[in-house]
Amino acid sequence: MNTRELAQRLLEEGCRPSMFAIGSRGAASDAFCLVRDGEEWRVFYTERGQDSPPVHVSRDEAQACDFFFRHLTAMRHDHLVGFFRGEGAAEALRDRLREAGVPSWSDRIPYGGPDDPRHRVFVAGKVLFAARVLLGRVPVVDATHGSPAPTTSRKPEVCSESDA
């Protein structure tokens, strides 16, 4: 597999695009990267512009892509499918997902402070595709709330040798 095929395969596995960058670190943060450095392919984690030491180095693109694929698909990739002011709306979404056989979980965050909570509903990995079929566009949000920052629609950065 090469870097272009890798990006597509990761998306097909339900990996969150914000968790990886291929070919160039670009603006990636809190993500794993696969980049070519001279004759070597390096896999490393980057956060806030600081690159960690490589977790894998290879002279072979296919070997580096295989490692990167296995490394990323071994992680859980959470996808936001619901974002609500009220707990009832989040529970109704979870019930709908459960009835369709789609596993999910939820949490509560102090969005605008402790007296202004939001209730989020998540699915993991490929289950996102079943949630999209059931719900259409995700995340589902309160009509009065507006939408949260997108978490599942970013396209991964992929830079091929011809792009460089």
Secondary structure, DSSP 8 states (H G I E B T S, - for coil): --HHHHHHHHHHTT--GGGEEEE--TT--SEEEEEEETTEEEEEEEETTEE---SEEES-HHHHHHHHHHHHHTS--EEEEEEESSHHHHHHHHHHHHHTT---EEEEE-TTSTTS-EEEEEEETTHHHHHHHHHSSSSEE-TTT-----SS----EE--TTT-
